[in-house]
Amino acid sequence: MTNSSGSPWSERHVSRDGVRLSVRDWGGSGTDVLLLHGLAGHSGEWDATARLLRDSGHRVVALDQRGHGASERRPEDVSRAAYVADAVAVIEELDLERPVLIGQSLGGSTALLTAAAHPALPRALVLVEAGPGGAHPGTQEQIAGWLAAWPVPFPSREVAAAYLGGGKEPVGDGWAGGLEERADGLHPRFDSEVMVRSLDENVRRAFWDEWAAVACPVLAVLGQGEQGGIIGGDEYAEMVRLRPALHGVSLPGAGHDVHLERPDLLHRLVLGFLRNVS
């Protein structure tokens, strides 16, 4: 089913403290789901997963987090608390009832911290390549260098997908889908400086206290591609120690962008997990 513009989703907007947030509302009925993308990403990364979840009986919305996509590009506040407050505002404004929070990478951090700060709010939590983490000095410099190396503007979507995908077509297509077209080519829909600042808290400390405060069931989906995922063995072991009921799945061959590489498999994992969630 598509709307009058031919898109399978409608664009909704939520404003919080003067910051405009853009949401892809896929509609549907059943258990509500909020999808949260990673750093330098966009809500469109979730299109394949969103369609599958909607068609299997869920109400699905995907948020362009502040600083990303069609949302406010240069928000002053990029603290973890601001990201969490945005998620709560979207849940309340769109009348999502005890949604399942599904987040990848930085979006997983947002989902985790939202569940910790508002224990009664989510029905369940799905972390895709995300965890409580720890301090990693130098991460911001690495991210800044990576973004600065992008050969912007890209002359075409095909060139962008080839560069950003690292040889994986679904990943490249997903990243390229977040670019905006200008007269001279395709550009990111974010500011690199905002992306780097968004990691301020994540590189300074871990969120183990918040992890212990999560009250809902949790599924952790980890990539194990050639370059490995970002959740190491020690971190995952501590996650399990603090939450013995954690459901964890490792996917050999999949990398950090599991949601782009294997949306079909991620969809099946989420459905299987939710069958046992009241």
N, C-alpha and C positions, 0 to 999 in steps of 0.2 A: 504494500500500500504506500502511495506517495501523496504529498500534499499538492496544493494547486500549482506550486512552482516546479513540480516534478521531483523534488527531493523527498527521500524517505523519512526525513526528520524536519522539525520546525525549529527555528532559532528563537530562543527566549532570552530575556535580559533581566538581570537582578542587579540592583544597586545597593551597595553597603558602604556607608561612610564616604559617599561620593565616588566610590570606585565602581565602574561599570563591569559587570561580569556577563559573559556570553555563554549560553548553554545550548547544546543540541538535545532537543527533546524528541526521543524516538517514539513516545507514546507507549501503547501496550497496556496490559492489565495484569494483575497479580502482584507478587512481591516486588517492591520498589528497589531499584539499583541505581547507585551513583558511581560513575566511572571517573577516575582522576588520572591524568597523564603525568609523565615525568618531566624533568627539567628540559627546557628548550623544545618541548613537545606541544601538542595541540589535541583538542577533543576528537578530531577526525581520525587519530590513530586507533580509536576504539570502534570505528564504523563496523568492521566485520563482526567483532564480538557483540556490539550493541544490537545488530540485526539478529544475530543468533539468539541472544537472550530474550529479545522482544518476541520473536517468533515462537519461543518455547514457554511463553507465559509470564513475562515480567514487564513491569513499567520501567523504562530505561532512560536515563539522562546522562549526558557527558558534559563536564564543565571544562571550559578554557580557564585554567587558573590564572590569577592576576599576573600580569606581565607577559602573558602568552596568548597566541592566537588572536581572536577577535575581542578579547577582554582588554581592560586598561593596560596600555603598553608600558607606562612609566609610573607605576604606583610608588609613592614615597615609602610606604611600609611593606617590606617583604619578609617580615618575621614569620616564624612558624605559626605564631598565634594568629596572624592576619590570614594566613592560608586556611587555618582551621575555622576561623570566624566566617570566612567566605563560604566554606562547605556547609556550615550550619545555616547560613542565610539562604542558600539555594535550597536546602532541604525544607526549610520553613516556608519560603516563598512559593515553592512548587508543590507544597503539601505532600511531600514524600513521607510515608509512614514507616518508621523503623526500617530504613533502607539497608540493603547490603552495600557496604562500602568496598569498592574494588579499586586499588591503586597500584600503579607501576612506578618503581624507582622513587623519585621525589613525591609523586602522587601517592605512593604507598606510605611514605612518611606522613603526608597530610592525613591520610585515612587512619593510620595508627594513632596519631595524636588527637584526631577528632574523637575516635572511639575511647581514648583514655580520658579526655576532658569531659566527655558526655556519655558515661557508661550506659545509660538507658536509651540512648538515641539509636544506635545501629542494631540490626538483627544479627548481622554477622560481618566479618572482616576478611577480605581476601587481599593478601600482600603478594604482588608479583615482583620478584627481584627487589625486595625491600625488607628492611628489618630495623631494629633499634639502633644499629650502627655503633660507631665510635668515632673519636676524634682522628681525623686523617689530615695532618698538616700537608700543605702542598696541593690539595685537591683543587682549590679555587684557581691556583696558577695553572694547573693542568687543563681545567675546563676553559679558562680564558685563552690559553694557547690553542686549544682545539678549535674553538669558535673563530678565533682570529685567522686560522688557517683555511677556513672555508673560502673557496674561490668565487666570492660574490662580486657581481651578480652572476647567477647561473644562466647560460643562454637558453636553456630549455629544461623542461621537467625531466626529460630522459637523461640529460647530463647530470642534473641534480641527483636523481635517483641512483645513478651509477656511482657517483661520488659518495653519497651519504649512506648507501646500503652496504658498503664493504663487501660486495659480491653477492649479497642476499637480496633478491628482487623485492620480496614483500616488505622488507625493512626499508629499502630505498624508496619505494613507492609511498610508504607511510610517512617518512620524514619529508619527502618532496611535497606531499600533499599539504604541508603546513606553510609553504612558502607563498608569498604574495607577488603578483605580477606588476611590474612597473615598466616604464617606457624602455629602460635599458636592460631588462631581464628580470629574473626571479630573486627575491630578497627574503631573509628571515622575517618572521612577524614577531620579533622580540628584540630587545636591546641586550647586547652581551653583558654590559655592566650590571643590568638588573638580574640577569641569570647568575652571575657570580655572587652578587650580594645575597641572593636567595639561599645560598649555602652557608651563610655566616654561622648559624647555630649548629648546623649539621657537622661542620668541621671542628667545632669547639668542644662538643660533648656528645655523649651517647644518650639514649632515651630509655634506659632500662627501667627506671621508676615508672615511666608512662606505659611501657610494655606490661609491667606487672599490674597496672591499674585497668587494663582492658578486661571487660567482663563478658564479652560475647564470644562465641566460637570463632576460631581463626583458621584459615587455610593459607599456608605459605607455599608459593610456587617458585621453584628455583631453576635457573638455567644452568646447563652444564655443557655449553658449547666448547669449541676449540679454545676460545680465550677464557672460558669459564664465566660464571656469574659473579655478582659482587658480594654475595653472602658466603663468607668463608665457613669452614667446618667448625671453628671455635665459636663463632657468633651463633651459628645455628644450634650447636649443642647447648649454649647458654639460653637460647630462646626456648628450647625444649625443657631444660631444667626448671625454668621459671613457670612454664606453662606445659605440664606433661600431657595435656589433652590436645596440644597443637597438632593439626593435620598438616603434614608436610609432604610435598611431592617434588622430586628432582627430575628434570627432563633432559636426558642425554641428547646432545646434538643441538639443543636450543641455547641461545645466548641471552643477553640482557633484555632484548626486545621480544620476549616470549609472546606477547600479545599480538605482535605483528607477524612473527614467524609461524606461529601455530594457534591462530584464533579458534580453530575447530577443536583442538585438544583442550585449550584453556576453557572453552565453553563446556565441554563434557566434564572436566574436573570440577568446575563451579557447580554444575547441576548435581553431580554426584554428592558433593559436599553439602549442598543446601537441602538435599532430601532428608538429612538427619538434623536439620536445624528447625526449631519450632518458631 
